Structures are given as structure tokens and as C-alpha cells.
Amino acid sequence: MASSKLGMRIMCCLLNVSEARNKDVVERIASAALCDGHGGKHPDTSVLNVFSNYGYNRSVITVASTDEQIGKSVVSACAEGFASIDLSLHDGIHPCLGAIDLIPIYPLSGVTLEQCGQVARGIAEELVKQVPGTSAFLFGYADGAERKTLADKRRSLGWFKKHSEIHMDALKADVGKKPSRRYGITGVGASPYVMNCNVTLDTQDLSSGKTIAAAIRGRTGGLRGVQAMAFPNNGRIEIACNVESFRDIQDSISASEASQCVSYYTGEETFSYTSPLHIETEIQALAAHQGIKTAGTALVGFTPQECRSTAEYAISHGIGQFWKRRREISM
């Protein structure tokens, strides 16, 4: 896609909300990113994609905007989400800590990770002002000098536990007061782009899925930048992978690992990520050892390069509800 507006400084947010079973609520949240709540429209903003999973009861809304605008757009969407979602009533198999569970800010074009971190901190501070009772934990480039990763912060807060086992009043927020049962606590931060790549196993054996997820997980010696969990989904097991981008590929990994990665340039820095095709191949091999076949792979949303080109096109052409146009094209 060619852009008619050169030099745009673009960030994106893959907004994770704890709702997928009420389509009207999800679409209201997506649409709210384009409006200021007083009838006016946010300029230079587009909602590129909306993905919902009924079993997970979780939706991912891809919001792209200029560095000057994205904070306002994301806050508008989150305010609508907090008004519409009661976390105490949530039912779904995907882990979550907040009605708005995650607000990650990623650099797409002409912006640095440090700038994304400043925007993320501003979003957290504005949300607790606009929606009293909300709270946030910070991660990555929004987390001051520590810059703890999202996975580390989630682990310390019990995100990976069953929802019924989490005691909200015992959690410590970085911004705002103690988390409430209605709103929970929201993760807000900045990092290199993270994709979602899900591989379905043709089995109902969750223990086999967990074994495969552990084998490819970067933290346990698997694939660089890959976080993986196994969930039951539509009568099968899904290996849900977060695929993180990372820096300094030449200096930090071997030539064989580099051949499994894809690099891209934001105009400020070069990042790399493990290829979804390689992830699929590895999972297929691991599954085959257990006598299991795979039943398809889905990339939720975009690769970093696709997200940048789509954002530039949608913003430069004033297409705020790009997700609807994309849906029409794909149907």
C-alpha cells in the first residue's frame, strides 16, 4: 500500500479487552477510539482490525495513530470499555486481570521506544483521572528505569492463575489506587511490536498442548521472543503465541537462529522477530512426535511491516473504520 502522506510518526496499540461475546460492546469500544466523547472525531487515527474469540471472551483491537494523537484515541476507547465491562462478571478461559486487560504501545514509523513509553505512561495517568477506581501496572519502556517485561509483571501479579484465585485487593498498582473487582488492573506499557500467532492442534489433549507450548517458549529454551500457552478452543487445543520483536539480532543470536527470523526497520531502529512459518514448523514437528497433527495457523492482525503499511494507508486516506472495510474485503 502506498502512502500519500510521507513522514508520519505512527504508533499502534493492540488493545486487549475482556469481552468478546457481546459484539455491540466490542464495536462501541473500537468506534470510541475515533471520537472524543463530545461529538468530534479524533484526527489521524484508524482502527485497523478487531479480533474476538468467544471461548477466550477476549478481543484485540488494533488502533493506529500519530504520536500526538494516539494517547487520546486509546483513552477514549478504554473509557468506553470500562463503562461497558464488569470484570467481576467475566467468564472466559484466557487469563486476565483487567476489564481493559492490556494497553501496549508499539513503534511503527519514525518514533522511538522511549517516546512510546512516555505516551504509555500518559495514558495510564489520564485513565485513572477520567475513570475513578481504575488502576494500572506499567511494563517495558513505561516502567521507569526497571523496564520489567510484561510477562514478568504479569507473573508477579498472578495473571497466569485462574481468575477465581486472584485477590484484587492484594495487588499493587503502579498508577491509581488498589484494583477493584469491577475494573481490575490494566497493564500499560511500551515495547517492540508483538504479534499473535495461534496454531491449532487436532487433539483435545491439553497436557500434550502444554508440553508443546513449553518446548517452544523462549523463556524455557525454545524460540527467541516467543511466549506460548495452550488452551482448549472449539473442541481442539490451540497453542497461542505472543511473538515479540527484539533488537541486535546479529550480536545476540547464532546464524542459524538469524535465518529463522524476519527483520524490519521503523525509520528509527531495526528489529527482528521469529518467523510465524518457523513457529508453525516447530510446532508441527513437536506435535508429530506425539502422534498429533496440526489443524491450521492463524496470525491475529498483522506483522509489524503489514501494520505499518496498513496504518500509513488508512490514516493518509482518512479511513477511520478500516477494520470494517477489511472485513468486507475478506468476506
C-alpha positions in Angstrom: 0.0 0.0 0.0 1.4 3.4 -0.9 1.1 6.3 1.4 0.2 9.8 0.2 1.3 11.4 3.5 5.1 11.0 4.0 7.0 11.4 7.2 4.2 10.3 9.5 5.2 9.4 13.1 3.0 6.4 13.9 2.4 4.3 16.9 -0.1 1.5 17.4 -1.9 -0.2 20.3 -3.1 -3.7 20.3 -5.8 -3.1 22.9 -6.8 -6.3 24.7 -10.3 -6.1 26.2 -12.0 -8.7 28.4 -15.1 -9.0 26.2 -15.9 -11.0 23.0 -19.4 -12.3 23.5 -21.2 -9.0 23.1 -20.3 -7.8 19.6 -22.0 -4.4 20.2 -19.8 -3.7 23.2 -16.7 -4.5 21.3 -17.6 -2.4 18.3 -18.5 0.5 20.6 -15.1 0.3 22.1 -13.5 0.2 18.7 -15.5 3.2 17.4 -14.8 5.2 20.6 -11.1 5.3 19.6 -12.2 7.6 16.7 -14.3 10.1 18.7 -13.5 12.4 21.6 -16.8 11.9 23.5 -18.2 15.3 22.6 -19.2 14.5 19.0 -15.8 15.4 17.5 -13.6 13.0 15.6 -10.0 12.2 16.5 -7.8 13.1 13.5 -5.1 10.8 12.1 -6.5 7.6 13.8 -7.6 4.3 12.3 -8.9 1.1 13.9 -7.2 -1.4 11.6 -8.5 -4.7 13.0 -10.9 -6.2 15.5 -10.4 -9.8 16.5 -12.7 -11.6 19.0 -12.5 -15.1 20.5 -15.8 -16.3 22.1 -14.2 -19.0 24.2 -11.4 -16.7 25.5 -14.0 -13.9 25.9 -11.3 -11.6 24.8 -10.9 -9.1 21.9 -7.9 -7.4 20.4 -8.5 -4.0 18.8 -5.7 -2.6 16.7 -5.6 1.2 16.9 -3.0 3.1 14.9 -2.4 6.9 15.1 0.2 9.6 15.1 2.4 10.1 18.1 0.5 13.2 19.0 -2.9 11.7 18.8 -2.7 8.0 19.9 -2.9 8.7 23.6 -6.3 10.5 23.3 -7.7 7.8 21.0 -6.7 5.0 23.3 -8.1 6.7 26.4 -11.4 7.3 24.6 -11.6 3.6 23.7 -10.7 2.5 27.2 -13.2 4.8 28.9 -15.9 3.2 26.8 -14.6 -0.2 27.7 -14.6 0.5 31.4 -18.1 1.8 31.2 -19.3 -1.4 29.4 -17.4 -4.3 31.0 -17.7 -5.5 34.6 -14.7 -7.8 35.3 -16.4 -9.4 38.3 -18.9 -11.0 35.8 -16.2 -12.1 33.3 -16.2 -15.7 32.2 -13.6 -17.0 29.8 -10.6 -19.4 29.6 -8.0 -16.8 28.8 -6.1 -15.2 31.7 -7.0 -11.6 32.5 -6.5 -9.1 35.3 -8.5 -6.1 33.9 -11.7 -5.2 32.2 -9.2 -3.5 29.8 -6.5 -6.0 30.3 -3.7 -4.7 28.2 -2.6 -1.4 26.6 0.7 -1.9 24.8 2.1 0.9 22.7 4.4 -0.1 19.8 6.5 2.0 17.4 5.6 1.6 13.7 7.2 4.6 11.9 9.5 7.4 12.9 9.2 7.0 16.7 11.4 5.5 19.4 10.6 3.1 22.2 11.4 5.8 24.7 8.7 8.0 23.1 6.2 5.1 23.2 7.0 4.7 26.8 6.2 8.4 27.5 2.9 8.0 25.7 2.0 4.9 27.6 2.7 6.5 31.0 0.5 9.4 29.9 -2.3 7.0 29.0 -2.2 5.3 32.4 -2.2 8.6 34.3 -5.1 10.0 32.2 -7.2 6.9 32.6 -7.1 6.9 36.4 -8.2 10.6 36.3 -11.0 10.0 33.8 -12.3 6.8 35.3 -12.0 6.9 39.1 -11.4 3.5 40.5 -9.2 2.2 37.7 -5.6 1.3 38.2 -2.6 0.2 36.1 0.7 -1.6 36.3 3.5 -0.4 34.0 5.9 -2.5 31.9 8.6 -2.2 29.3 9.6 1.3 28.4 6.8 2.8 30.5 8.2 1.2 33.7 10.9 3.7 34.6 14.4 2.5 34.9 13.5 -1.1 35.7 11.7 -1.7 32.4 10.4 -5.1 33.6 8.8 -7.1 30.8 5.1 -7.6 30.5 5.5 -11.4 31.3 7.5 -10.6 34.4 5.0 -8.1 35.7 2.0 -10.4 34.9 3.7 -13.3 36.7 4.3 -11.2 39.8 0.6 -10.2 39.9 -0.8 -13.7 39.3 -2.1 -13.1 35.7 -1.5 -16.8 34.9 -3.7 -18.0 37.7 -7.4 -18.8 37.4 -9.4 -15.7 37.7 -11.2 -17.0 40.8 -7.9 -17.4 42.6 -6.8 -13.8 42.1 -7.4 -11.4 45.1 -7.6 -7.9 43.6 -7.3 -6.1 46.9 -3.9 -7.7 47.4 -2.4 -6.4 44.1 -0.2 -3.4 44.0 -0.8 -0.8 41.3 1.9 1.5 39.8 -0.7 4.1 38.8 -4.0 4.7 40.6 -5.4 3.1 43.8 -6.0 -0.5 44.7 -7.6 -2.5 41.9 -11.3 -3.0 42.2 -13.3 -6.2 41.3 -15.2 -4.3 38.6 -12.2 -2.8 36.7 -9.3 -5.0 37.9 -5.9 -3.7 37.0 -4.7 -2.8 33.5 -1.3 -3.4 32.0 0.0 -0.3 30.3 3.4 -0.2 28.6 5.6 0.0 25.6 7.9 -2.4 23.8 8.9 -3.5 20.3 5.9 -4.9 18.3 4.3 -8.1 19.5 2.4 -10.4 17.1 -0.2 -13.0 18.0 0.3 -16.3 16.1 -2.0 -19.2 17.0 -1.5 -22.8 15.9 -4.4 -25.3 16.4 -3.6 -29.0 17.3 -6.1 -31.6 16.1 -6.5 -33.1 19.6 -8.3 -32.4 22.9 -5.3 -33.4 25.0 -4.5 -30.2 26.9 -1.5 -31.8 28.6 0.1 -32.5 25.2 -0.6 -28.9 24.2 1.1 -27.6 27.4 4.2 -29.7 26.7 4.5 -28.3 23.2 3.9 -24.8 24.4 6.7 -25.2 27.0 9.1 -26.6 24.3 8.8 -23.5 22.0 8.6 -20.9 24.8 11.7 -18.7 24.6 11.9 -18.4 28.4 12.4 -22.2 28.7 14.9 -22.6 25.9 12.7 -22.6 22.9 12.3 -19.9 20.2 13.6 -16.4 20.7 10.9 -13.9 21.6 8.1 -16.5 21.7 5.7 -16.8 24.6 3.2 -19.6 24.4 0.2 -21.0 26.2 -2.1 -23.9 25.4 -5.9 -23.5 25.6 -9.0 -25.6 24.7 -10.6 -23.9 21.7 -13.6 -25.1 19.6 -13.1 -28.7 20.5 -9.3 -28.7 19.9 -6.2 -27.3 21.6 -4.7 -24.0 20.5 -1.1 -23.0 21.0 -1.4 -19.2 21.5 1.9 -17.5 20.8 2.9 -13.9 21.5 5.8 -13.2 19.1 8.0 -10.4 20.4 10.2 -8.3 18.3 13.8 -7.7 19.6 16.9 -5.7 18.9 20.5 -6.6 17.9 19.9 -9.8 16.1 23.5 -10.0 14.7 25.1 -9.6 18.1 22.9 -11.8 20.2 22.0 -14.9 18.3 23.6 -17.5 16.1 23.5 -17.5 12.3 21.1 -20.5 12.3 18.7 -18.6 14.6 19.0 -15.5 12.4 17.9 -17.5 9.4 14.6 -18.2 11.3 13.9 -14.5 11.8 12.5 -11.6 9.9 13.9 -8.1 10.2 12.2 -4.7 9.7 13.1 -1.0 10.1 10.8 1.6 11.7 12.8 4.6 10.5 14.5 4.8 13.9 15.6 1.2 14.7 15.9 -2.2 13.2 14.0 -5.1 14.9 13.6 -8.8 14.3 11.1 -11.5 15.2 10.9 -15.3 14.8 9.0 -16.1 11.6 5.5 -17.4 12.2 6.2 -20.0 9.5 9.1 -21.3 11.6 6.9 -21.3 14.7 4.4 -23.4 12.8 7.0 -25.8 11.5 8.5 -26.3 15.0 5.0 -27.0 16.5 4.2 -29.4 13.7 7.4 -31.4 14.4 6.8 -31.4 18.2 3.2 -32.5 17.6 4.2 -35.2 15.2 6.4 -36.8 17.9 3.2 -37.2 20.0 1.2 -38.5 17.1 -0.8 -35.3 16.7 -1.4 -33.3 13.6 -1.9 -29.5 13.3 -5.2 -28.1 12.0 -4.3 -24.6 10.9 -2.4 -21.5 11.9 -3.8 -18.0 12.3 -2.0 -14.7 12.5 -4.1 -12.4 14.6 -4.0 -9.0 12.9 -0.7 -8.0 11.2 3.0 -8.5 11.1 4.9 -5.3 12.0 5.5 -4.5 8.4 1.9 -5.0 7.4 0.7 -3.0 10.4 2.9 0.0 9.4 1.9 -0.1 5.7 -1.8 -0.5 6.5 -1.7 2.3 9.1 0.0 4.7 6.7 -2.6 3.9 4.1 -5.6 4.1 6.4 -4.5 7.3 8.1 -3.4 9.1 5.0 -6.7 8.3 3.3 -8.8 9.2 6.3 -10.3 5.6 6.8 -11.1 5.5 10.5 -13.1 2.3 10.4 -10.6 0.3 8.4 -11.5 -2.9 10.2 -14.9 -2.8 8.6 -13.5 -2.3 5.2 -11.0 -5.1 5.8 -13.8 -7.4 7.0 -15.8 -6.7 3.8 -12.9 -7.4 1.6 -12.1 -10.7 3.4 -15.7 -12.0 3.4 
